[in-house]
Amino acid sequence: MTKQSPLIRIAMAVYFVMFFTYLLGPLVLMSITAFNSSEFPRVAPWDVFTFEWFRVLFNDDVILFGLLNSFRIGIFTIILSVSMGLAGALVMTQIWPKLRATYYTVLIAPILIPGVVLGISTLVFWGRINTYLGLSSNSIFQNGIFLTVLGQSTFIASYCMLVFIARLQRYDSGLTEAALDLGATHLQAFRKIQLPFLYPAIGSASVLALLASFENYNTTTFTFLNYPTLTIALAQKVRLGINPSISALAFIIVCLTVFFALVHEVRTRRAQLAIANGAPVGAVRGGFQMPRFLAANPAAIMLSLFVIAAAGMVVFAQFYDPEPAKKILREKKQAEQQKRIKAVQERMRLQRLQQKMKGPDIFAPKKGTGAGKTPFGNVFDPNNLKAVGGKGSSPAPARPKTPFGSIFDPNNLNKVGGASGDREKPTKGSSPQGAFGNVFAPKNLEQAGPKK
């Protein structure tokens, strides 16, 4: 056997942790919420450890009535489904081989049909029969338990048949033939030989039928009428809001499941020990040692401790009183609430004091003044900008006269230089005259210079 690398072992460990966390995490969290005194199922923040929700659960008439109806329907469903499944499996082994495929398809078809369709068809079919026979609405054909059992059995019987077919594949038909050769009738051969061989399959099919009936919702929602099952009652409660009593119910179901799993594990281990010792199972019934079983099966140790812890909690609940802890919690919440109220009042007082220390706001609009009017008048009124420039503004004022006259008038520059087309050409023999006259004429410079 090759040794696995550490990386593969670590990856497998991480995978198993993630898988079981995903599988069992919601159940663990929901079970924990059953012991929190909060009105809504939650884990955090934790209030007070209590068992009161179990008392609320046992006093809830709706849940108890739904649970009772589920057991009634489950028992009748087991009887009908196991009987039809066993009959179908026996016919499957005796039918002509060429017809087995077609026969198998017909019996498996209800599993493939949606539960909603089965529920509606069951309700309509038996309602038509009730009308055809002229019976009242209180007849058996309009009874919720009757309709629910028939609706659920249509597909649960197919599951039971698969269990029996798997068991019959290992049955030696020569045993039945030998019994018939020895003079036994078919009924005697079935009751003495074949039926005992099918006992494990009958038990498995019964458990499967009970669980399938208990958790069914799609079909039952159309057929329950005045007899709601547990799933229907829970669904109706969820619409109106739930409390942790639902978590208490989930915790009880988990404990019962673990308990029966432990019982099955003990019986299986007992049979294995008997086979290993070469003795029948009944021979080790009294000599079975629990410590030896626990030493050879670590999973059973965990399950046993879980069941013991659950039993201890039931005993502890008889003496535990959560009222003192609730009183302390209420006082703590009231103190926190008063503290928050005082903090809000102090903050409001500081805000009022700060407003008084500020004094009047001179930039705030005065009462009765129009929009845009401030203590500075209408200096910053946007309409004043129109008087300076823009379309529709008043003409620009005349240019002021300076001591130099119009020497620096920009219009004079047009006379000095500008576009080539606008410039005047000087006449021959004349000097150009600028804005300053002929002050800078070359002739004047010659006259002013020294004579040679």
C-alpha positions, 0 to 999 in steps of 0.5 A, spaced: 500 500 500 502 506 497 503 512 503 499 518 501 503 524 501 502 529 507 499 534 502 493 529 500 492 528 507 491 535 509 487 536 503 482 530 504 482 533 512 480 540 509 475 537 505 471 532 510 471 538 515 468 543 509 463 537 508 461 536 515 460 543 516 456 544 510 452 538 512 451 539 519 452 546 521 445 548 520 442 543 524 447 545 530 446 552 529 438 551 529 439 546 535 443 552 539 437 557 538 433 552 542 436 554 548 436 562 547 431 566 551 430 571 545 424 571 542 427 570 535 431 564 533 438 567 533 445 565 536 448 572 537 447 576 541 446 571 546 441 573 552 439 567 557 440 560 557 433 557 558 429 551 556 422 555 556 421 554 548 420 546 550 415 548 554 412 552 549 413 547 544 409 542 548 403 547 549 402 549 542 396 545 540 397 547 532 404 543 532 401 537 537 395 536 532 400 536 526 404 531 529 399 527 531 396 527 524 403 526 521 403 519 525 396 517 523 398 518 516 405 515 516 402 509 519 397 508 514 402 510 508 407 504 511 401 499 511 399 501 504 406 503 501 409 496 503 404 492 501 404 495 494 411 495 493 412 488 496 407 485 491 410 489 485 417 486 487 414 479 487 410 480 480 417 483 477 420 476 479 415 472 476 413 476 470 415 474 463 422 477 462 421 481 455 415 485 459 420 486 465 422 493 462 415 495 461 413 493 467 418 496 471 417 503 467 410 503 469 411 502 477 417 507 477 413 513 473 410 516 479 417 517 482 418 522 476 411 525 476 411 532 480 408 531 487 404 537 486 401 534 480 400 527 484 396 532 489 391 535 485 390 529 481 388 525 487 384 531 490 380 531 483 379 524 482 376 522 489 372 528 488 369 526 482 368 519 485 364 522 491 360 527 486 358 521 482 356 517 488 352 522 490 355 522 497 356 528 502 362 532 503 363 529 510 364 522 506 370 518 506 372 520 499 373 527 502 377 526 508 384 529 509 387 523 512 384 518 506 386 523 501 393 524 503 395 517 504 393 515 497 396 521 494 403 519 498 402 512 497 402 513 489 410 514 489 412 512 496 410 505 494 415 505 488 421 507 493 419 501 497 418 496 491 426 498 489 428 496 496 424 489 495 427 488 488 434 489 491 433 484 496 430 479 492 436 479 487 440 475 492 434 470 494 435 463 491 429 461 488 431 454 489 429 454 496 422 456 494 422 450 489 424 445 494 419 447 499 414 446 493 417 439 491 416 437 499 409 438 498 408 445 501 403 450 498 405 457 495 402 460 501 406 456 506 413 457 502 412 464 501 410 465 509 416 460 511 421 461 507 421 467 502 418 472 507 423 471 513 428 473 508 425 479 506 424 482 514 430 486 513 427 489 507 420 490 510 424 494 516 428 498 511 422 500 507 417 501 513 422 506 515 423 509 508 416 510 507 415 513 514 420 518 513 418 520 506 411 521 509 413 525 514 417 530 510 412 530 504 409 537 503 408 538 495 403 533 495 400 534 502 398 541 501 393 539 496 390 533 500 390 535 507 383 539 508 382 539 515 388 535 517 394 538 517 400 535 518 407 537 521 410 540 515 403 544 513 403 546 520 410 549 520 409 552 513 403 556 516 407 558 522 413 561 518 408 565 514 406 568 520 413 569 524 416 563 528 419 563 535 425 558 538 420 553 539 421 550 532 428 550 534 426 546 540 422 541 535 428 540 531 433 539 537 428 533 539 428 530 532 436 530 531 436 527 538 431 521 536 435 520 529 442 520 533 439 515 538 436 510 533 442 511 529 446 509 535 441 503 536 442 500 529 450 501 530 449 497 536 445 491 533 450 491 526 456 491 531 453 485 535 451 481 528 459 482 526 461 480 532 457 474 532 459 472 525 466 473 527 466 468 532 462 463 528 456 463 532 449 465 531 447 473 532 442 470 538 448 467 541 452 473 543 445 477 545 447 476 553 454 476 552 455 483 548 460 487 552 459 495 551 466 497 552 468 492 547 464 495 542 466 502 544 473 501 544 472 498 536 468 504 534 470 511 535 463 513 532 459 510 537 463 513 543 461 520 540 454 518 539 453 515 546 456 521 549 451 525 545 445 521 547 448 522 554 448 529 554 441 530 551 439 526 557 443 530 562 440 536 559 433 533 560 434 532 567 438 539 568 431 542 565 427 540 571 431 544 576 434 550 572 430 556 573 432 562 568 428 567 571 434 570 576 438 571 569 432 574 565 431 579 571 439 581 571 438 581 563 432 586 563 436 591 568 442 591 564 438 593 558 434 598 562 440 601 564 443 601 557 437 604 554 437 610 560 444 611 558 443 612 551 437 617 553 441 621 557 447 621 552 442 624 547 439 629 552 446 631 553 448 632 546 441 636 545 443 641 551 450 642 548 447 644 541 443 649 544 448 652 548 453 652 542 447 656 538 447 661 544 454 662 544 454 664 537 450 670 537 446 672 531 448 671 524 449 677 520 450 673 514 443 670 514 437 673 511 433 678 515 426 677 516 421 680 511 427 682 506 426 679 499 431 674 496 438 676 495 438 682 499 443 682 505 445 687 510 450 690 504 444 692 500 444 690 493 451 691 491 452 684 489 446 683 485 447 680 479 443 685 475 448 690 476 452 687 472 448 688 466 449 695 467 457 694 466 457 690 459 453 685 455 447 685 451 442 691 452 447 695 456 447 702 456 452 705 451 459 706 454 461 713 457 465 718 453 473 718 453 475 722 458 480 728 456 487 728 458 492 734 459 495 731 453 489 732 448 488 726 444 495 724 443 494 717 446 487 716 442 487 709 439 484 712 433 490 715 431 494 709 431 490 707 425 493 713 421 500 711 423 499 704 421 494 699 420 492 694 414 496 696 407 489 697 404 488 703 409 494 706 409 495 713 406 501 713 401 505 719 401 505 724 395 512 725 392 516 731 395 512 731 402 514 727 408 509 723 412 505 726 417 504 722 424 499 723 430 505 728 432 505 732 426 512 733 423 515 734 429 520 728 427 521 730 420 528 729 417 528 736 415 527 738 421 533 734 424 537 737 419 536 744 421 537 743 428 544 739 427 550 743 426 552 746 420 559 743 416 
